[in-house]
Amino acid sequence: MDVTGTWHLRHRALTAMSGGERQRLAIAVALAAQPDILLLDEPTSHLDLRHRVDLMALLLRLNRDRKITILMVVHDLTLASQFFSRIILLGKGVKLADGTPAEVLRPDLLETAYGCPVNVTPLSDLAAACVLPVLASTVLAST
């Protein structure tokens, strides 16, 4: 609980916790088993920006310091590009690409996976990319 910053929650009922607190507590429970691999399904989904970054930094520390392999399902591709050196892109249950964010986060591959056109804007100062559906910019322009 110390590692995940959830020690202060130890006496609080689960029903009284926010979604983000529950996510961090779930990771604390998983770490109690001292795993070699953490399998995570959208662990940042209920977190605000600060807690999202804090959690991702924690996962990177666990990977680096404890040699825990992190396998994470995430739909926030911009977040994935910032924090992961390897991305596997699936589309309809089939592996479409496996490699670095630059190799995988390409408009043609993402369009195949998600069924809509996307813009991929490199964020050179972060060695990452911002991934947005083209539809979002089209809808905003027409309103």
URPENOR-V73932 format. One record per residue. N is the residue number from 1. PHI is phi as a letter, one per 40 degrees, with the letter a starting at -180 (* if undefined). Layout:
# URPENOR-V73932
n=N phi=PHI
n=N phi=PHI
This chain:
# URPENOR-V73932
n=1 phi=*
n=2 phi=c
n=3 phi=c
n=4 phi=c
n=5 phi=g
n=6 phi=b
n=7 phi=d
n=8 phi=c
n=9 phi=c
n=10 phi=d
n=11 phi=b
n=12 phi=c
n=13 phi=c
n=14 phi=d
n=15 phi=c
n=16 phi=c
n=17 phi=c
n=18 phi=c
n=19 phi=d
n=20 phi=c
n=21 phi=c
n=22 phi=c
n=23 phi=c
n=24 phi=c
n=25 phi=c
n=26 phi=c
n=27 phi=c
n=28 phi=c
n=29 phi=c
n=30 phi=c
n=31 phi=c
n=32 phi=c
n=33 phi=c
n=34 phi=f
n=35 phi=c
n=36 phi=c
n=37 phi=b
n=38 phi=b
n=39 phi=b
n=40 phi=b
n=41 phi=b
n=42 phi=f
n=43 phi=c
n=44 phi=c
n=45 phi=c
n=46 phi=b
n=47 phi=b
n=48 phi=c
n=49 phi=d
n=50 phi=c
n=51 phi=c
n=52 phi=c
n=53 phi=c
n=54 phi=d
n=55 phi=c
n=56 phi=c
n=57 phi=c
n=58 phi=c
n=59 phi=c
n=60 phi=c
n=61 phi=c
n=62 phi=c
n=63 phi=c
n=64 phi=c
n=65 phi=c
n=66 phi=b
n=67 phi=f
n=68 phi=c
n=69 phi=c
n=70 phi=b
n=71 phi=b
n=72 phi=b
n=73 phi=c
n=74 phi=a
n=75 phi=b
n=76 phi=c
n=77 phi=c
n=78 phi=c
n=79 phi=c
n=80 phi=d
n=81 phi=c
n=82 phi=c
n=83 phi=b
n=84 phi=b
n=85 phi=c
n=86 phi=b
n=87 phi=b
n=88 phi=b
n=89 phi=c
n=90 phi=b
n=91 phi=b
n=92 phi=f
n=93 phi=g
n=94 phi=b
n=95 phi=c
n=96 phi=c
n=97 phi=a
n=98 phi=a
n=99 phi=i
n=100 phi=c
n=101 phi=d
n=102 phi=c
n=103 phi=c
n=104 phi=c
n=105 phi=c
n=106 phi=b
n=107 phi=d
n=108 phi=c
n=109 phi=c
n=110 phi=c
n=111 phi=c
n=112 phi=c
n=113 phi=c
n=114 phi=b
n=115 phi=g
n=116 phi=a
n=117 phi=c
n=118 phi=b
n=119 phi=b
n=120 phi=b
n=121 phi=b
n=122 phi=c
n=123 phi=b
n=124 phi=d
n=125 phi=c
n=126 phi=b
n=127 phi=f
n=128 phi=a
n=129 phi=a
n=130 phi=c
n=131 phi=b
n=132 phi=b
n=133 phi=c
n=134 phi=c
n=135 phi=d
n=136 phi=d
n=137 phi=c
n=138 phi=c
n=139 phi=c
n=140 phi=c
n=141 phi=c
n=142 phi=c
n=143 phi=c
